[in-house]
Amino acid sequence: SGPDVKKVAEGGITSAPADTRPELQRVEQRVARYKPQIKDLYNRYSQIKSMYGTMRFLLYIDSDGSVAGVQITPLSGEFYPEFMTQLDQLIKGWRFDNKNLVPYEFLMTFTK
């Protein structure tokens, strides 16, 4: 069995076990490359209906690199339900090159 699976938050990789850091850094870099997709989707939907606020994203990245699940939690503001549904579908299409199960969390803030 692999190492204990603990959730890692963006920017918190240095506190992870040393043997997992290279993989987590790759996940963090890939998320950084994917974030513009979230911003683009937000920009499209916010033209239809004003939205704003901060969201927490918790990705459950499977050992095959697929996103097994995602929890999107609005922490503040207002978000359109259709946007939330599209966001979920978008993120579930992301792919990673990890070899272990990785729960990864990040925040994004959207302004009006």
N, C-alpha and C positions, 0 to 999 in steps of 0.2 A: 504494500500500500504506500501511497505517496505521502508527502508532508501534510500536516494538518491544514485544512482549508480555512483561511481567515479572510474576511472582507478587507480589501485594500482600497483606500480612498485616494483620489487624485492628489499628487503631491506628497503622499505618505509612504512612498516606496522604500525610503531609507530605513523605516522602522520594520520592514518585512524581513523574514529570515534571509540571510545572504544568498543561499542557494536558489531562492525564488526571484531575486531582484532582476536578473537579466530578462526573464520572461515577462515580469510585470512592467519593466521599462518598455518592452515591445508593445504590450497592451496599451500603455499610456500613450505612446507615440501614435499607434493606430487610431485610438480614440480622438487624439488631437487632429488627425487627418480627416476623420469622419465628422467632426463637429460642424464644419461648414454646411453639411447636408441638413443638419437640424436647423441652422440659422436660415438657410434657403426656404425650408418648409415653413418656418415661423414667418418669414417675410411674406410668403404667398398668402398664408391664412390671415395675417394681421392686416392685410389690405382689405379683406372681406369684413373682418370684425376685429376691433381693437382688443389686443391682449397684452399682458405684461406680467412680470413677476419672476420668481425664482423657482426652479424645479430641481429635485434631486433624482438622479438616474442611478439605479442599481442594476448592473448587468450580471447575469449568471452565464459566464462563458464556459462552454463545455470543453472537454479535453480534445475534441475534434476541431475546435476553433469556431464552432457555431454558437450563436446566442440562444441558449436553452430557455431563457426567460429574461424579462426585463420588468422592473418596477419603476414607474414614473410617478413621482409624488410632488404635486405643487406645494411649495412651502409658503408662498405668498402670491398675491395677485389674482388674476382671472385668466383662464384658458378655455378655449372653445373645445367642446367634447370631440368634434370631428378632427380637430388638430391633434388631440391626444391619441386618438385611434390611429391616425396616419403616422404619428411619431413612433408608436409601438411597432407598427408594421415595418417602418423604415429601419429601426434599430435591429429588429429580428433578422434583417437581411445582411447585417454586417458580418464580416468574417475576420478571424484572428489566427495567428500561427502558434498559439500556445499548445503545450502538451499536457497541462494539468487543468483541473477545474479551477476557474478564477472568478470569484465574486468581485466586481470592480465598481466603485461608486464615484460619481462626479456631479458637480452642481453647474447649472447654467442660469444666468440672469438675462431676462429679456426686458427691454424698455419700450415704452409706447412710441 
